[in-house]
Amino acid sequence: MDLSLKKFIQRKQIIKKENQLRFLNLFLRLLKNGYPTLDALEAMKWDKSLLKPANEIIHALKAGETIDEAFEKAGFHPTITSFLYFVKVNSDLQGSIEQCIIMYKQRLTNTKKLQQILRYPLFLFIIFFLLIYFLNQTILPSFVDLFQGNEDSSSTVVLSMYIIDVVSTFLFILLLFVIVFIFVWKLIKQRIPIETQIKIYKQIPVYRKFITAYTSYFFATHFSSLLKTGMSIKEILHQMANQQKLPILSHYSFIMIERLTNGVHISGVISSFTLLEKPLTTIFQKNTDAYFLEKDLVVYAELQLEEIENKILRAITFIQPIIFIVLGIFVIFIYVALMWPMFQLMNTI
């Protein structure tokens, strides 16, 4: 109960998504203009909408917390703090923030597109569900009384009412199941071993593709940023294993360290992971020089980010036609439910 209450309070403290992006953009601009980190944060307090998060980050940094911990305490999204975690290793605050902005801006853009695409169809869905409910509760029962003398018409109306009841019950149970599942999953996710979580992800076809793409992107991005510091592969993997913001990446890094110690080449280890893309294996196979490996990983990460964007856009544009098709079926069903009994009655006259 205390843990749930704590999480609830933390959610309340999260700042608006648009303000998070504004904060990052302004912070980066000030850093590029030569401001030291704390001075840049002090300057950001001039903007009233950014005053509170800037104050919280300043207090956290002065208390000795790392940049990612400070941003997390201020309520920033995990996507942002996962990039900032590695600043204490690679010392590239500007580069990490630039990557944050690209990734988070893409996230906000796709979310807005999804909301725009779903807004009108969902409104129509609500209208049609209310219409069908009204039809089932008032008009169709009246038809049953009206067509009592005609067996065919009466049976058609009864069948229509039965179909509406079954479909409505199914959709209600499905919606309830999804809501309960999401709520329960958020509560118990942290208690489920990461190995079990990965097995669950692998069983969900569409989600598996997205999480594989994201895991591959984060792996390539963070690995390449740490390569720039001159660290060895094992040292990089230790850093990635110790972070907790990307659990799958941490789990895979621990396995890589263990297998590298046993003499297995890193490309062979990567190929065994189902949530990492195959091109990563090829990149590590062909590169023995850290400089070229870092360059290839940077290019791959950029291409992967574009691919993620394309996949999300395809998924979003695929959703709208499906919704309109279902709405079309509802319209036809309402027409048939109302008119077919009348045609049957007319044929008996």
Secondary structure, 3 states (H helix, E strand, C coil): CHHHHHHHHHHHHCCCHHHHHHHHHHHHHHHHCCCCHHHHHHHHCCCHHHHHHHHHHHHHHHCCCCHHHHHHHCCCCHHHHHHHCCHHHHCCHHHHHHHHHHHHHHHHHHHHHHHHHHHHHHHHHHHHHHHHHHHHHHHHHHHHHHCCCCHHHHHHHHHHHHHHHHHHHHHHHHHHHHHHHHHHHHHHHHHCCHHHHHHHHHCCHHHHHHHHHHHHHHHHHHHHHHHCCCCCHHHHHHHHHHCCCCHHHHHHHHHHHHHHHCCCCHHHHHCCCCCCCHHHHHHHHHCCCHHHHHHHHHHHHHHHHHHHHHHHHHHHHHHHHHHHHHHHHHHHHHHHHHHHHHHHHHHHC
